[in-house]
Amino acid sequence: EKLSNDHAMLCRRRYWDADEKPTGLRGFTMNMLSSARGNDFGFAALLEDKQAQRFFMLSAAFIGLMQFSCVVEEHIYVALPGFKGFFWTVALAELLCFTVAAFVGQWKEHGIAALRIRQAPLSLYAAIALALGLSQALGKITNRYLNYATGTIIKSAKLVPTLLISVVWLRRKVSPAEWLAASLLVLSSALMALGEKAVEPNFDPVGLPVAAFQLFLAALQGNLQERALKDYGAPISEAMAYGNGLGVVVVLVGMQVSGEMSPATEFFASSPLALFLLAVRSGTFFLGALALTAMTKEHGTGAATAVGTARKSLTVLMSFLLFPKPMHVNYVLGTVAFLAADYIYLRVSAVRAAERKLAATPAPSEGGVSAPGKPQPKDLV
C-alpha cells in the first residue's frame, strides 16, 4: 500500500492526479514555473515522445503547405487577369481535388469494395458535406466584402466555438491551460489583423453576417468530422471521400443558383494560366488539409484548430514582412500573444508526453524493485 501511495505521489509531483488528468490551471502554471528551474524546461520527454514528434511534423507540413496555397490563392483573387469573383469555382476545384485523392486512397486499400465499405453513417457525411461545402464557399465569398485583416479576425474566432461544441456536444475534455492558450491565439490573430486594418482599412458591413454564418458552419463541420473519425473509427480517406464528394454536389447547386456556372466555365477554359494556378492552389491546399485531418484524428479538433489559428497569425505576419507596411503597435502585441500561446501549448504537450511515459512505467513492486526487464519510474522534476 505504501509503495502504491509513493507511486501516486510521483504522479502528483508533476501536478497531475493519479488518473492522469491535469489538476487545473493553477497546477499547470506551478508545473510550468517549476520546470523552468530545470535544465531542459520539461521538453526532454516531449522531444522523445513519438506522438509529440508526429504532432510537430504534421503541424509543420500543414503550416508550410497552407502558407504557399494562400499566396497562390491571393494572387488569383487580386492579380489574375480576367478573374471576376468566381469564388464558388475555387471552392469546387478544392473539393474535387479532395474527392478524387480520397477515393483513390480508398480504392488502393479496399478495391471495388471501397464503394460498399463505410464506417460512419451516410447521414453524418451528408451533414458534414452541407457544412463543408457552404463554409468553403462562404469563406471565399467574404473576400468580396471584407479585407483580409477583418476576415482573419473573424476566422481566428473559430477556435472558441470549436472547443465549445467539442465540450458541450462531443463531451471532450479541455483543460484550463488549453482555454488560456486558445484565447491568446485568438487575441494574437485579432491584434495582428487589426494592425493591418488600421494602416489599410477596407470594410463593408455586408460581409459580417456572411462571415459569422461561415464561422458557425466551419466549427460545426470540424466537430462533425471528429465524430466520424473518433466515435465511428472512420479512416481519413473515407471521411474525405464522402464529405468532400457530397460537398461537390452542394457547391454545384450553389454555382447554378448564383449564376456563376457559365461565366466561370468560359473563363477557366480559355486561360491555361488560370487552370494551372487553380490546380496548384488546390493541390497544396489538399496536402495541407490532409495533415490537418490526421492531426484532428490523433490529437482532437481543439489542437488542430489551434494550429490553424496560429497559421493565420503567421500568414498576417508574413504579409507584413513581404509587403512592407507602416509599423503598428498591434503587430508587436500580436506577436507576443502568439509566442505566449505557443509556449503554453508546448508545455501542455510536454506534460502529456511525460504523463504517457510515466503511465507506461509499472509501479514499484515490494522492496522497491520493478518487474524484471522494466525500468523503475524516473523522477520527472
Secondary structure, 3 states (H helix, E strand, C coil): CHHHHHHHHHHHCCCECCCCCECCHHHHHHHHHHHHCCCCCCCHHHHHCHHHHHHHHHHHHHHHHHHHHHHHHHHHHHHCCCCCCCHHHHHHHHHHHHHHHHHHHHHHHHHHHHHCCCCCCHHHHHHHHHHHHHHHHHHHHHHHCCCHHHHHHHHHCCHHHHHHHHHHCCCCCCCHHHHHHHHHHHHHHHHHHHHHHHHCCCCCCCHHHHHHHHHHHHHHHHHHHHHHHHHCCCCHHHHHHHHHHHHHHHHHHHHHHHCCHHHHHHHHHCCHHHHHHHHHHHHHHHHHHHHHHHHHHHHCHHHHHHHHHHHHHHHHHHHHHHCCCCCCHHHHHHHHHHHHHHHHHHHHHHHHHHHHHHHCCCCCCHHHCCCCCCCCCCCCC
